[in-house]
Amino acid sequence: MHETKRWRLVCYDVRDPKRYRKTHKLLKGYGEPVQFSIFRCRLDDRGAAELRFELARVLSEEDSLLILDLCPRCAGRVISCNHKAGWDQPAPTFALALGPQTKPDHPPADQAPARAKASTADIPPATDGDHDL
């Protein structure tokens, strides 16, 4: 069964600097920072459970954690100032190029087509008005 990924807002308050650095480093693998102790992560339910498990191994009783699951409608209504946009858009996907035998005939629908390279024959020679340079 295919689960769709949704934006999760992960907020944490870690008392110990060493645990804070570990938490921050762990979350960088799941999403991107929005503020000092707030990350946005695009996860399905399984990924969110995995993240909670990993964070439980780092955090202690005195630390706090809040994970908000944002539905697409709520994510589209996020208001931010001086932050990265795109809460209402899915995260970009990437195609792996393993070699010439796996090259697709057409680019995926969510990727822009590659630009054609200009040949040197298409570029006029540079002149200063009277002489070729």
NORMOMO-V721997 format. One record per backbone hydrogen bond with DSSP energy under -1.0 kcal/mol. NH is the residue of the N-H (numbers start at 0). CO is the residue of the C=O. Records with the same first field share a line. If there is no record, write none. Layout:
NH = CO + CO
//
This chain:
5 = 42
7 = 40
8 = 67
9 = 38
10 = 65
11 = 36
12 = 63
19 = 15
20 = 16
21 = 17
22 = 18
23 = 19
24 = 20
25 = 21
26 = 22
27 = 23
28 = 25
29 = 26
30 = 26
31 = 39
33 = 37
34 = 37
37 = 34
38 = 9
39 = 31
40 = 7
42 = 5
47 = 43
48 = 44
49 = 45
50 = 46
51 = 47
52 = 48
53 = 49
54 = 50
55 = 51
56 = 52
58 = 54
62 = 59
63 = 12
65 = 10
67 = 8
69 = 6
74 = 70
75 = 71
76 = 73
77 = 74
101 = 98
110 = 107
121 = 118
127 = 130
132 = 125
//
